[in-house]
């Protein structure tokens, strides 16, 4: 008899409960479009701007889908937890609960892991250029940049890259957002003109300064004194997300993503949502090996959506 009171059905129920709660707070869902899939791969030809209104001269001018799109192939992922039957029976300190909760937390972090790997690899997006690049060009857009340095946004200049201040981060974030508002679609129209909500993703080295930059009314400036926080004047909705995996590549690079567009910077493609199954009570595995197995499986992948709604910014002196 299971003395812990936590049988396989209860374990699975607890896993799904924690999984659902964690997904609601996960940052990938702010900047990624959830798109269901029913086959091995999906091709997205709709990426690009919809036609703008024009004077009716010479009949209608229809705009179709692109001949070439971006293709995302689903991958199979799994995680398996082994629980010894005797350890389970003896468990009075809720260690099994903790392991199951940790497993759900790991699964909830999977979309973030996939997106972080994708953005750091910086592969090609739908226009054939690297997602973060200095040479995007499409139709009437002209050459555009979303890999920003101080040559594009002067506010990315700081006194010291190892001691960035909240005032400097506030100026840098506002400068990057301002630059994003000027980005044009393939018809030469401002693509982000109605944008108000942004996610600021930062390495841990910039986290404290960034949080203060988006929350404090007054910011200390070099030489003494304070200034009004420029980020709080325009009704922007800003959320700072720390991502420890960014520190491994650079502590002076941060990312700004638009959250309130019809489409988003990334695609979260799911063919089969997370499921958990068990080989547990009364099974051959229990009889032969005195253990229960809990296996998680998902078929999914991520890809690039609109580069126009994402910016990589590098601070420098």
Secondary structure, DSSP 8 states (H G I E B T S, - for coil): --TTS--HHHHHHHHHHHHHHHHHT-THHHHEEEEE--SSEEEE---S---------SS-------SS-EEEE-EEEEEEEEEEHHHHHH--S-HHHHHHHHHHHHHHTHHHHHHHHHHHHT-B-TTSSBSS-S-B--TTS-SB-SEE-TTT-GGGB-S-TTS--HHHHHHHHHHHHHHHHT-B-TTS-BTTTT--EEEEEE-HHHHHHHHHHHH-SEEE-TTS-EEE-GGGGS--EEEEEE-GGGGGT-SSEEEEEE-SSSS-SEEEEEEEEEEEEEE-TT-HHHHHHSEEEEEEEEEEEEEE--GGGEEEEE-B-
